[in-house]
Amino acid sequence: MRRSHLLATAACVTLACAPLAANAQFAPAGSGGSPTDAVPGPGNADEPTATTPASTSRFSGPSPYAPQAPGVNAANLPDIGSMDPNDVPQMAPQQSAAPAQGDWSAYGRDDSQTRYSPLSEITPQNADQLKVAFVYHTGSYPRPGQTNKWAAETTPIKVGDGLYMCSAQNDIMKLDPATGKEIWRHNINEKYEAIPYTAACKGVTYFTSSQVPEGQPCHNRILEGTLDMRLIAVDAATGNLCEGFGHGGQVNLMQGMGESVPGFVSMTTPPPIVNGVVVVNHEVLDGQRRWAPSGVIRGYDAESGKFLWAWDVNNPNDHSQPTGNNHYSRGTPNSWAAMTGDNALGLVYVPTGNSASDYYSALRSPEENKVSSAVVAIELPRVLWRR
């Protein structure tokens, strides 16, 4: 690969792609059509109508919430089992290997989200001389009659000879970073009903397995959280599902969440991996109902997809996954922005929003007040500190 192409790709990943794409209009790849105008108008999330008293314990029995629409539970994926909360592995802290000089291997380049590249060929003095190397259309755009918004928010990651990204509706792609040629595409088949405020995917996560031998499928893999709450793992070389991860390459993130409606709970940011644990957060539509689905933070084994632990704000000492009709405490603060991991310290830093009632705080529990609009450090899964 020519060095200029490599540097141009790195600059695009760090600076140019997101702001330019925010104002771009896209046509589907290969369609030959003209750019499609964005359809204006607010998101039309289903609005639940029932309310329920506050509870700081795991709820048992039918959830007092709007009826659950068919297919909302992440394509009805089964529970693949979980570990006993007392058996959460005490993984030794690891020092992440620094990305290769020309790579941008995570959302913020590395696990610590430093957003720093050592490349030096592009400078303030010559940045105005950069030229477009290629244009790639993701093919994800609103169809006639669809009123939710679409956004090109993906931050591509570059590892070796691959540029990995996701479309607004969660398709995963690998491109040649020098030419923009699509090498493979994994179609997620995300339903329109799963879109919350906006159809958006902010990025994917790259992981190298210590259990799958080098050269075998899914030794290197791409992980993505979806709008309909699935955690998906595909082989970085081929785009095929990693069959040994979860249930055929997918984990149902609606397990333990209780009843919901399509588009009310969504995952849009790439999950960090801390000492082999995929840490998952999600967004919940604000200002809809006080007893919305939980803002729980959870950890899954990056090798197998098995549930490891949960941080449930109103049940801070119960790290298990609810079973049967039980579910995580509802309406707790959620975290929809990108989290940061620290392998050396074994920590994940979680930015939180408010409880589900958003600006109305009278019904918040004492535990919710401690972590609303805060930064929380979780020592997998114990809360170490909060600010």
PAMAR-932904 format. One line per field, with one value per residue (C-alpha): residue in three letters; y, z, x. Coordinates in nm, 4 decimals. Layout:
N
code <- c(ALA ...)
py <- c(Y ...)
pz <- c(Z ...)
px <- c(X ...)
This chain:
387
code <- c(MET ARG ARG SER HIS LEU LEU ALA THR ALA ALA CYS VAL THR LEU ALA CYS ALA PRO LEU ALA ALA ASN ALA GLN PHE ALA PRO ALA GLY SER GLY GLY SER PRO THR ASP ALA VAL PRO GLY PRO GLY ASN ALA ASP GLU PRO THR ALA THR THR PRO ALA SER THR SER ARG PHE SER GLY PRO SER PRO TYR ALA PRO GLN ALA PRO GLY VAL ASN ALA ALA ASN LEU PRO ASP ILE GLY SER MET ASP PRO ASN ASP VAL PRO GLN MET ALA PRO GLN GLN SER ALA ALA PRO ALA GLN GLY ASP TRP SER ALA TYR GLY ARG ASP ASP SER GLN THR ARG TYR SER PRO LEU SER GLU ILE THR PRO GLN ASN ALA ASP GLN LEU LYS VAL ALA PHE VAL TYR HIS THR GLY SER TYR PRO ARG PRO GLY GLN THR ASN LYS TRP ALA ALA GLU THR THR PRO ILE LYS VAL GLY ASP GLY LEU TYR MET CYS SER ALA GLN ASN ASP ILE MET LYS LEU ASP PRO ALA THR GLY LYS GLU ILE TRP ARG HIS ASN ILE ASN GLU LYS TYR GLU ALA ILE PRO TYR THR ALA ALA CYS LYS GLY VAL THR TYR PHE THR SER SER GLN VAL PRO GLU GLY GLN PRO CYS HIS ASN ARG ILE LEU GLU GLY THR LEU ASP MET ARG LEU ILE ALA VAL ASP ALA ALA THR GLY ASN LEU CYS GLU GLY PHE GLY HIS GLY GLY GLN VAL ASN LEU MET GLN GLY MET GLY GLU SER VAL PRO GLY PHE VAL SER MET THR THR PRO PRO PRO ILE VAL ASN GLY VAL VAL VAL VAL ASN HIS GLU VAL LEU ASP GLY GLN ARG ARG TRP ALA PRO SER GLY VAL ILE ARG GLY TYR ASP ALA GLU SER GLY LYS PHE LEU TRP ALA TRP ASP VAL ASN ASN PRO ASN ASP HIS SER GLN PRO THR GLY ASN ASN HIS TYR SER ARG GLY THR PRO ASN SER TRP ALA ALA MET THR GLY ASP ASN ALA LEU GLY LEU VAL TYR VAL PRO THR GLY ASN SER ALA SER ASP TYR TYR SER ALA LEU ARG SER PRO GLU GLU ASN LYS VAL SER SER ALA VAL VAL ALA ILE GLU LEU PRO ARG VAL LEU TRP ARG ARG)
py <- c(0.0000 0.3438 0.5533 0.8465 0.6274 0.5011 0.8494 0.9798 0.6959 0.7722 1.1403 1.0552 0.8259 1.0817 1.4095 1.4189 1.1347 1.2105 1.5863 1.5451 1.2493 1.4337 1.6651 1.4076 1.2520 0.8980 0.6776 0.2998 0.1496 0.0413 0.1925 0.4616 0.6815 1.0336 1.1172 1.0699 1.3618 1.2937 1.2706 1.5333 1.4763 1.3406 0.9768 0.8015 0.5713 0.3750 0.5381 0.3094 0.3961 0.2065 0.3165 0.1220 0.1982 0.2402 -0.0727 -0.1226 -0.5009 -0.7468 -0.7560 -1.0932 -1.1533 -0.9875 -0.6505 -0.3602 -0.2045 -0.1730 -0.5067 -0.6417 -0.6392 -0.9591 -0.9945 -0.7213 -0.9560 -0.9448 -1.1836 -1.4097 -1.5385 -1.7845 -1.7336 -1.9094 -1.9417 -1.7381 -1.7746 -1.7771 -1.4191 -1.5613 -1.7211 -1.4093 -1.4681 -1.2450 -1.1777 -1.0551 -0.6978 -0.6843 -0.4169 -0.3731 -0.3877 -0.0516 -0.0395 -0.0635 0.2809 0.3055 0.1416 0.2870 -0.0331 0.0987 0.3733 0.6084 0.4323 0.2217 0.0731 0.3865 0.6067 0.8328 0.9419 0.9992 0.8885 0.8930 0.9490 1.2732 1.3115 1.5159 1.8526 2.1826 2.3120 2.0501 1.9388 2.1641 1.9570 1.6338 1.4965 1.2526 0.8990 0.7287 0.7645 0.4663 0.4465 0.2336 0.1847 0.2619 0.5418 0.6029 0.4517 0.6279 0.6664 0.6192 0.9245 0.8430 1.0147 0.8510 0.9378 0.8421 0.8332 0.5408 0.5856 0.3281 0.1277 0.0283 -0.2899 -0.4259 -0.4467 -0.3896 -0.0875 -0.1959 0.0002 -0.0269 0.1230 0.3179 -0.0063 -0.2162 -0.3892 -0.4584 -0.3955 -0.4494 -0.2242 -0.2017 0.1094 0.2165 0.1970 0.1805 -0.1452 -0.3526 -0.6844 -0.8290 -0.7191 -0.8873 -0.7971 -0.7632 -0.7208 -0.4687 -0.3838 -0.0258 -0.0651 -0.1042 0.2515 0.4835 0.8576 0.7954 0.5053 0.5126 0.2917 0.4625 0.1837 -0.1717 -0.3419 -0.5529 -0.8497 -1.1135 -1.4457 -1.6189 -1.9469 -1.9774 -2.0573 -1.8034 -1.8726 -2.0283 -1.8585 -1.5955 -1.5780 -1.2122 -1.0962 -0.7896 -0.7246 -0.4956 -0.3995 -0.3486 -0.1263 -0.4257 -0.5233 -0.8032 -0.8465 -0.9923 -1.1394 -1.2011 -1.3253 -1.0318 -1.2125 -1.3296 -1.1539 -1.4893 -1.5276 -1.6714 -1.9832 -2.0365 -1.6964 -1.6829 -1.8567 -1.8951 -1.5714 -1.3602 -1.2777 -1.1612 -0.8395 -0.8184 -1.1107 -0.9825 -0.6468 -0.7227 -0.6132 -0.3340 -0.2064 -0.1849 0.1112 0.1858 0.0267 0.0300 -0.0160 0.2298 0.2568 0.0042 -0.1868 -0.1732 -0.4985 -0.4963 -0.8000 -1.0222 -0.8833 -0.7116 -0.4288 -0.3423 -0.0275 0.0998 0.3951 0.4180 0.6756 0.9748 1.1334 0.8600 0.6851 0.6742 0.2940 0.2402 -0.0540 -0.0581 0.1239 -0.1775 -0.2190 -0.5764 -0.7818 -1.0766 -1.3118 -1.1917 -1.5495 -1.7280 -1.4541 -1.5939 -1.3494 -1.2659 -0.9873 -0.6920 -0.3553 -0.2804 0.0603 -0.0254 -0.3715 -0.2934 -0.6201 -0.8507 -0.9087 -1.1976 -1.2118 -1.2247 -1.5395 -1.6204 -1.3159 -1.1269 -0.8269 -0.5553 -0.2510 -0.0260 0.3382 0.3609 0.5924 0.4573 0.5111 0.5610 0.7300 0.5510 0.3984 0.3759 0.0687 0.0357 -0.3131 -0.2331 -0.1215 -0.3561 -0.0644 0.0604 0.4253 0.4754 0.8122 0.8117 1.0104 1.0655 0.8258 0.7578 1.0540 1.2708 1.6211 1.5130 1.3780 1.3344 0.9583 0.8766 0.6343 0.7358 0.5042 0.6668 1.0133 0.9033 0.8073 1.0319 1.2520 1.1151 0.9297 0.5897 0.3651 -0.0023 -0.2573 -0.5423 -0.5366 -0.3413 0.0374 0.1827 0.5499 0.7936 1.1666)
pz <- c(0.0000 -0.0818 0.2264 0.1006 0.0834 0.4340 0.5732 0.3880 0.5347 0.8858 0.8454 0.7184 1.0125 1.2708 1.1253 0.8029 0.7713 1.0468 0.9896 0.6149 0.6338 0.8678 0.5816 0.3043 0.1091 -0.0094 -0.2866 -0.2622 -0.3939 -0.7528 -0.7902 -1.0319 -0.8685 -0.7435 -0.3754 -0.1689 0.0335 0.4060 0.5176 0.7885 1.0973 1.4483 1.5374 1.5788 1.8699 2.0069 2.3263 2.6173 2.8208 3.1505 3.4647 3.7649 4.1212 4.1866 4.2775 4.3748 4.3634 4.0765 3.9528 3.9270 3.7177 3.4033 3.3453 3.3929 3.0621 2.7085 2.5282 2.3637 1.9875 1.7992 1.7283 1.9661 2.1693 1.9341 1.6749 1.9542 2.0233 2.3133 2.6418 2.5954 2.9661 3.2116 3.4876 3.8564 3.9806 4.2470 3.9764 3.7750 3.6665 3.8229 3.5024 3.5391 3.4185 3.0718 2.8942 2.5494 2.2594 2.0911 1.7420 1.4496 1.3490 1.0508 1.2208 1.3921 1.5571 1.7911 1.8022 1.9640 1.7981 2.1074 2.4038 2.6085 2.3393 2.3198 1.9643 1.8966 1.5823 1.5595 1.1827 1.0918 0.7124 0.7279 0.8962 0.9303 0.6544 0.3932 0.5019 0.2387 -0.0301 0.0542 -0.2228 -0.2107 -0.2599 -0.2867 -0.2010 -0.0618 -0.0338 0.2527 0.0797 0.3998 0.3513 0.4198 0.1845 0.0822 0.3743 0.6405 0.8633 1.1117 1.0597 0.9104 1.0085 0.8786 1.2186 1.1750 1.2623 1.0510 1.2157 1.0197 1.1055 0.8667 0.5172 0.6266 0.6872 0.8939 0.9411 0.9795 0.8020 0.9701 0.9889 1.1174 0.8047 0.8612 0.5804 0.5132 0.2546 0.0952 0.2724 -0.0350 -0.2935 -0.1034 -0.2761 -0.0723 0.0251 0.2089 0.3557 0.6320 0.6034 0.9407 0.7958 1.0637 1.0669 1.0302 1.3485 1.5520 1.4780 1.7849 1.7330 1.4397 1.2359 1.3354 1.4085 1.5478 1.4851 1.5407 1.7681 1.6616 1.8763 1.8437 2.0108 2.2370 2.2070 1.8310 1.6530 1.4117 1.0577 1.1731 1.1269 1.3935 1.5287 1.4408 1.4701 1.4425 1.7117 1.6775 1.8853 1.6875 1.7001 1.7913 2.0768 1.9439 2.0031 1.6826 1.6078 1.2535 1.1145 1.0182 0.7082 0.5576 0.7355 0.8287 1.1702 1.4468 1.5243 1.8606 1.9879 2.1621 1.9595 1.6086 1.6302 1.8116 2.1720 2.2727 2.4689 2.5574 2.7969 3.1431 3.0154 3.0574 2.8077 2.5639 2.2255 1.9057 1.8982 2.2704 2.3590 2.1141 2.0998 1.8754 2.0057 1.9676 2.2933 2.4536 2.5440 2.8821 2.9731 2.7488 2.8601 2.6094 2.8057 2.6708 2.7177 2.5321 2.4853 2.6068 2.4606 2.6954 2.8407 2.7381 3.0634 3.4100 3.4220 3.0923 3.0390 3.2515 3.1777 3.3043 3.2029 3.1271 3.0553 2.8147 2.7390 2.4147 2.3211 2.3824 2.4182 2.7585 3.0100 3.2905 3.5059 3.5280 3.7001 3.7837 3.9555 4.1999 4.2697 4.3028 4.4835 4.2431 3.9348 3.7943 3.4839 3.5652 3.4678 3.3998 3.4432 3.6492 3.4985 3.5775 3.7695 3.5313 3.4469 3.5665 3.4025 3.0725 2.8948 2.5189 2.4519 2.3934 2.7018 2.7679 2.8928 3.0836 3.0649 3.3048 3.5807 3.4849 3.4679 3.2314 3.2458 3.1859 3.1026 3.2193 3.1444 3.3654 3.4818 3.2353 3.3501 3.2417 3.3853 3.6440 3.9357 4.2181 4.1625 4.1419 4.3985 4.6137 4.4038 4.0809 4.2163 4.2780 3.9155 3.7063 3.4648 3.5954 3.5018 3.6723 3.7002 3.7107 3.8284 3.6534 3.7988 4.1252 4.1117 4.2118 4.2001 4.0461 3.9728)
px <- c(0.0000 0.1341 0.2110 0.0032 -0.3067 -0.2440 -0.2073 -0.5092 -0.7137 -0.5901 -0.6731 -1.0205 -1.0831 -0.9751 -1.0925 -1.2830 -1.5309 -1.7792 -1.8269 -1.8462 -2.0815 -2.3144 -2.4048 -2.3840 -2.6662 -2.6199 -2.7457 -2.7192 -2.3986 -2.4319 -2.7781 -2.6710 -2.9320 -2.8996 -2.8411 -3.1539 -3.2829 -3.3135 -3.6727 -3.7375 -3.9450 -3.9053 -3.8648 -4.1967 -4.1179 -4.4090 -4.5265 -4.6108 -4.9143 -4.8900 -4.7088 -4.5867 -4.4727 -4.1025 -3.9119 -3.5494 -3.5598 -3.5630 -3.9204 -4.0919 -4.4002 -4.5387 -4.3802 -4.6252 -4.5453 -4.6725 -4.7314 -4.4219 -4.4253 -4.3345 -3.9675 -3.8513 -3.6312 -3.3332 -3.4705 -3.5947 -3.2462 -3.2350 -3.0514 -2.7175 -2.6547 -2.4554 -2.2014 -2.2821 -2.2214 -1.9911 -1.7798 -1.7024 -1.3417 -1.0803 -0.8930 -0.5394 -0.4846 -0.3369 -0.1417 -0.2915 -0.0522 -0.0239 -0.1777 0.0609 0.1745 -0.0578 -0.3565 -0.6615 -0.7804 -1.0507 -1.3134 -1.0601 -0.7609 -0.6801 -0.8660 -0.7993 -0.9573 -0.6510 -0.7445 -0.3762 -0.1965 0.1851 0.1720 0.3404 0.3270 0.0032 0.0602 -0.1293 0.0952 -0.0012 -0.3496 -0.5068 -0.3349 -0.5210 -0.7381 -1.0274 -0.8950 -1.2346 -1.6029 -1.7963 -2.1742 -2.3049 -2.6411 -2.8346 -3.0858 -3.4568 -3.7122 -4.0342 -4.2711 -4.0037 -3.9968 -3.7181 -3.3864 -3.0763 -2.7198 -2.3761 -2.2037 -1.9660 -1.5986 -1.4125 -1.1360 -0.8274 -0.6375 -0.3739 -0.5211 -0.8812 -1.1021 -1.4047 -1.7256 -2.1033 -2.4022 -2.6815 -2.8825 -2.5931 -2.4611 -2.0888 -1.8404 -1.4712 -1.3066 -0.9652 -0.8254 -0.6299 -0.9097 -1.2395 -1.3300 -1.5738 -1.4120 -1.7107 -2.0410 -2.2395 -2.6073 -2.7789 -3.1309 -3.2229 -3.5928 -3.7131 -3.9199 -3.5983 -3.4834 -3.4977 -3.4407 -3.2108 -3.0797 -2.7139 -2.4158 -2.1083 -1.8625 -1.7434 -1.4878 -1.1870 -1.0826 -0.8110 -0.8904 -0.6408 -0.8338 -0.8895 -0.5601 -0.4181 -0.5341 -0.8616 -1.2019 -1.2739 -0.9204 -0.9674 -1.3248 -1.5454 -1.8078 -2.1073 -2.4108 -2.7320 -3.0381 -3.2558 -3.0198 -2.8030 -2.4301 -2.2868 -1.9440 -1.8171 -1.4885 -1.2656 -1.1358 -1.4662 -1.7547 -1.9099 -2.0729 -1.8549 -2.0562 -1.8875 -1.9941 -2.3318 -2.6030 -2.4625 -2.2647 -2.5244 -2.6178 -2.9661 -2.9139 -3.2841 -3.2399 -3.3378 -3.4637 -3.8355 -4.0967 -4.0294 -4.1401 -3.9324 -3.6955 -3.7197 -3.3838 -3.0918 -2.7164 -2.5350 -2.1766 -1.8926 -1.8376 -1.4930 -1.3180 -1.1428 -0.9305 -1.1387 -1.4756 -1.7049 -1.8702 -2.2141 -2.4192 -2.7269 -2.9574 -3.3168 -3.5548 -3.5698 -3.8793 -4.1216 -4.2162 -4.0629 -4.0460 -3.8683 -3.6325 -3.3193 -2.9947 -2.7968 -2.4297 -2.3250 -2.0147 -1.9863 -1.6988 -1.5357 -1.4466 -1.7778 -2.0395 -2.1369 -2.2895 -2.0436 -2.1860 -2.4234 -2.4122 -2.7763 -2.7942 -3.0737 -2.9312 -2.5599 -2.4780 -2.6622 -2.4492 -2.6523 -2.8683 -3.2420 -3.4255 -3.7893 -4.0122 -3.7534 -3.5802 -3.3267 -3.4553 -3.6455 -3.5970 -3.2363 -2.9801 -2.8536 -2.5240 -2.5409 -2.2046 -1.8751 -1.7123 -1.3382 -1.1551 -0.8275 -0.6760 -0.3922 -0.6286 -0.9124 -1.1555 -1.4226 -1.5308 -1.9034 -2.0627 -2.4245 -2.7376 -3.0404 -3.3087 -3.5874 -3.7959 -3.5034 -3.5617 -3.8194 -3.6156 -3.8694 -3.9049 -3.5355 -3.3965 -3.0952 -2.8774 -2.9978 -2.9172 -2.5596 -2.4951 -2.7232 -2.5237 -2.1959 -1.8801 -1.8658 -1.5588 -1.6523 -1.3973 -1.5735 -1.8369 -1.7818 -1.8272 -1.4911 -1.5832 -1.8289 -1.8130)
